[in-house]
Amino acid sequence: VTSQLQDSLRARLGPGGVLAGDDVGQRYEADATRQQPLRPPFVVRPSSTEELSFVLRACHEVAQPVAVQGGLTGLCGGATPHAGEIAISLERLSGVEGIDPASMTMTVRAGTPLEKVQEAAAAAGFLFPLDLGARGSCTIGGNISTNAGGNEVIRYGMARALVLGLEAVLADGTVVSSMNRMLKNNAGFDLKQLFIGTEGTLGIITRAVLRIFPAPLSAQTAMCSAADLAHVIRLLQHLRRRLAGGLSSFEVMWPDYVDFISARIEGLRVPFAADGSLFVLIEHEGTQPDSDPAMFEAVLGDALQEGIIRDAAIARSEREAAEFWRLRDGIGDVHREIARAAHFDISVPLGSLQAMIDAVKGDLAANFGDGVTQLTFGHLGDGNLHLVALSDPADQERVFELVYTRVGEFDGSISAEHGIGTVKRRYLHLSRSASEIELMRRLKKTLDPKAILNPGRVIP
Ligand SMILES: Cc1cc2nc3c(=O)[nH]c(=O)nc-3n(C[C@H](O)[C@H](O)[C@H](O)COP(=O)(O)OP(=O)(O)OC[C@H]3O[C@@H](n4cnc5c(N)ncnc54)[C@H](O)[C@@H]3O)c2cc1C
């Protein structure tokens, strides 16, 4: 069946539309987890919605399962092919179709790299505010299907909040076009939500209408240090009150993270001495270039005076701001070294976060002594904590179990932004009720009765 299918797809998609044999590079074997890589027998690369519809209709007819691939930067195994699956890559379905300044929207194809979307918006004088470390490689379709978060969620929301319309192809090849361009549209079900954050299990996204915003007229960046998480939360409240809606990033790094990253990135300058403080990277976007810098400085000055923070360093140039971000983005630079670690992107109500971290540290120490190095950091304005636990690979399953059990106890989420994929599937019940999981199963059965789209992902 596979070779017949391959022939018919090749005939329809033409040269470059199907890669087989040695042309299937390592790139298609796994997402950024690089866990259990598997070379698919062939990779289909449609360059239009119509081609993708043809491909899925053909796969549906013979019940051929597929792994859906965007930029392959995902961190939960979702795009990694399983045995018996072919891969469908969106890489040729790429490009910005247009920008509508009046309705402040842009229309893009799903395989467009996020950075290209940002650049196109900037060239037209706008901001597309979704931003994450993998911006150069991840695709907007992957971002939407994982409901990606990133650095500016505190101001603009996650990918879901930035999507007005979508086009997707269902498992049987049906094209569902819902390319709404209005902020308000309550005419019936909001069908695009079926495809946002569902990780390619209910349909393949082909195009999207995105919200864009006026580019900020001024930006300020600072690094602060605070004694503990309670002070960090006070700082967040202080900035929310004083900077109104202008606070666009609030990234927190614990000493374990700062020490690990600064020891590995050559030439990285850390603005404060390592004294056990937590570091907070803050960004403010404003509309008053003349007065914003002084206002920002005064707000941080007050935080110092009120004893909320220990120290603050304000970036005096774009270069200095980039240097501060290097510490936060440094986790991408050490990606290889920590690839085999247990990665957590969890969220817990902020008021319970310290208790949860203490409980996890206690559990890991009780089970493994000093055997687990932890890196703790996160987009804390959104209650989102990243935790990397470098342990003996043999202990990893136990580490997952300990951490996720605590997350469940503290009413948190086992995935704040990266998704479930295969890596977290077995723990979904710790964040979702039995009736929620049953409804996910029913939706999946209805939209993909032969289970050909990313089977085995997300739903236990
Ligand atoms: C250095 C680094 C930093 C990161 N930082 C963040 C961060 O701050 N916030 C965050 O949320 N994530 C982050 N990620 C994770 C990752 O970049 C995101 O999950 C991203 O949205 C994945 O996009 P992608 O195109 O690479 O998708 P892929 O990895 O190719 O796929 C991810 C999932 O989406 C599905 N999929 C892909 N394209 C489509 C489509 N067109 N239609 C339907 N389903 C599709 C796949 O089947 C898979 O299940 C980071 C990753 C790295 C490596």
Ligand as a Chemical Component Dictionary entry (heavy atoms), coordinates in Angstrom:
data_LIG
# 
_chem_comp.id                   LIG 
_chem_comp.type                 NON-POLYMER 
_chem_comp.pdbx_formal_charge   0 
_chem_comp.three_letter_code    LIG 
# 
loop_
_chem_comp_atom.comp_id 
_chem_comp_atom.atom_id 
_chem_comp_atom.alt_atom_id 
_chem_comp_atom.type_symbol 
_chem_comp_atom.charge 
_chem_comp_atom.model_Cartn_x 
_chem_comp_atom.model_Cartn_y 
_chem_comp_atom.model_Cartn_z 
_chem_comp_atom.pdbx_ordinal 
LIG C1  C1  C 0 15.108 26.662 22.157 1  
LIG C2  C2  C 0 13.622 26.438 22.247 2  
LIG C3  C3  C 0 12.834 27.366 22.916 3  
LIG C4  C4  C 0 11.445 27.177 23.009 4  
LIG N1  N1  N 0 10.705 28.097 23.688 5  
LIG C5  C5  C 0 9.368  27.939 23.761 6  
LIG C6  C6  C 0 8.570  28.894 24.457 7  
LIG O1  O1  O 0 9.069  29.857 25.037 8  
LIG N2  N2  N 0 7.240  28.712 24.456 9  
LIG C7  C7  C 0 6.631  27.636 23.833 10 
LIG O2  O2  O 0 5.403  27.516 23.861 11 
LIG N3  N3  N 0 7.377  26.708 23.195 12 
LIG C8  C8  C 0 8.713  26.821 23.146 13 
LIG N4  N4  N 0 9.466  25.882 22.491 14 
LIG C9  C9  C 0 8.805  24.693 21.905 15 
LIG C10 C10 C 0 8.480  24.818 20.404 16 
LIG O3  O3  O 0 9.287  25.753 19.775 17 
LIG C11 C11 C 0 7.022  25.172 20.207 18 
LIG O4  O4  O 0 6.232  24.111 20.657 19 
LIG C12 C12 C 0 6.635  25.490 18.755 20 
LIG O5  O5  O 0 5.333  26.051 18.776 21 
LIG C13 C13 C 0 6.637  24.274 17.844 22 
LIG O6  O6  O 0 6.545  24.714 16.499 23 
LIG P1  P1  P 0 7.118  23.790 15.314 24 
LIG O7  O7  O 0 6.728  24.409 14.023 25 
LIG O8  O8  O 0 8.551  23.525 15.496 26 
LIG O9  O9  O 0 6.244  22.476 15.532 27 
LIG P2  P2  P 0 6.690  20.945 15.470 28 
LIG O10 O10 O 0 7.703  20.636 16.496 29 
LIG O11 O11 O 0 6.986  20.546 14.086 30 
LIG O12 O12 O 0 5.294  20.280 15.896 31 
LIG C14 C14 C 0 4.745  20.482 17.171 32 
LIG C15 C15 C 0 3.345  19.829 17.213 33 
LIG O13 O13 O 0 2.467  20.528 16.345 34 
LIG C16 C16 C 0 1.995  19.670 15.289 35 
LIG N5  N5  N 0 1.961  20.506 14.084 36 
LIG C17 C17 C 0 3.003  21.155 13.489 37 
LIG N6  N6  N 0 2.541  21.886 12.442 38 
LIG C18 C18 C 0 1.190  21.685 12.389 39 
LIG C19 C19 C 0 0.160  22.166 11.544 40 
LIG N7  N7  N 0 0.399  22.987 10.517 41 
LIG N8  N8  N 0 -1.111 21.752 11.780 42 
LIG C20 C20 C 0 -1.400 20.911 12.806 43 
LIG N9  N9  N 0 -0.451 20.420 13.632 44 
LIG C21 C21 C 0 0.829  20.807 13.427 45 
LIG C22 C22 C 0 2.976  18.515 15.248 46 
LIG O14 O14 O 0 2.372  17.341 14.758 47 
LIG C23 C23 C 0 3.355  18.395 16.716 48 
LIG O15 O15 O 0 2.371  17.659 17.413 49 
LIG C24 C24 C 0 10.852 26.038 22.410 50 
LIG C25 C25 C 0 11.653 25.103 21.728 51 
LIG C26 C26 C 0 13.024 25.293 21.649 52 
LIG C27 C27 C 0 13.835 24.272 20.908 53 
# 
loop_
_chem_comp_bond.comp_id 
_chem_comp_bond.atom_id_1 
_chem_comp_bond.atom_id_2 
_chem_comp_bond.value_order 
_chem_comp_bond.pdbx_ordinal 
LIG C1  C2  SING 1  
LIG C2  C3  SING 2  
LIG C2  C26 DOUB 3  
LIG C3  C4  DOUB 4  
LIG C4  N1  SING 5  
LIG C4  C24 SING 6  
LIG N1  C5  DOUB 7  
LIG C5  C6  SING 8  
LIG C5  C8  SING 9  
LIG C6  O1  DOUB 10 
LIG C6  N2  SING 11 
LIG N2  C7  SING 12 
LIG C7  O2  DOUB 13 
LIG C7  N3  SING 14 
LIG N3  C8  DOUB 15 
LIG C8  N4  SING 16 
LIG N4  C9  SING 17 
LIG N4  C24 SING 18 
LIG C9  C10 SING 19 
LIG C10 O3  SING 20 
LIG C10 C11 SING 21 
LIG C11 O4  SING 22 
LIG C11 C12 SING 23 
LIG C12 O5  SING 24 
LIG C12 C13 SING 25 
LIG C13 O6  SING 26 
LIG O6  P1  SING 27 
LIG P1  O7  DOUB 28 
LIG P1  O8  SING 29 
LIG P1  O9  SING 30 
LIG O9  P2  SING 31 
LIG P2  O10 DOUB 32 
LIG P2  O11 SING 33 
LIG P2  O12 SING 34 
LIG O12 C14 SING 35 
LIG C14 C15 SING 36 
LIG C15 O13 SING 37 
LIG C15 C23 SING 38 
LIG O13 C16 SING 39 
LIG C16 N5  SING 40 
LIG C16 C22 SING 41 
LIG N5  C17 SING 42 
LIG N5  C21 SING 43 
LIG C17 N6  DOUB 44 
LIG N6  C18 SING 45 
LIG C18 C19 SING 46 
LIG C18 C21 DOUB 47 
LIG C19 N7  SING 48 
LIG C19 N8  DOUB 49 
LIG N8  C20 SING 50 
LIG C20 N9  DOUB 51 
LIG N9  C21 SING 52 
LIG C22 O14 SING 53 
LIG C22 C23 SING 54 
LIG C23 O15 SING 55 
LIG C24 C25 DOUB 56 
LIG C25 C26 SING 57 
LIG C26 C27 SING 58 
# 
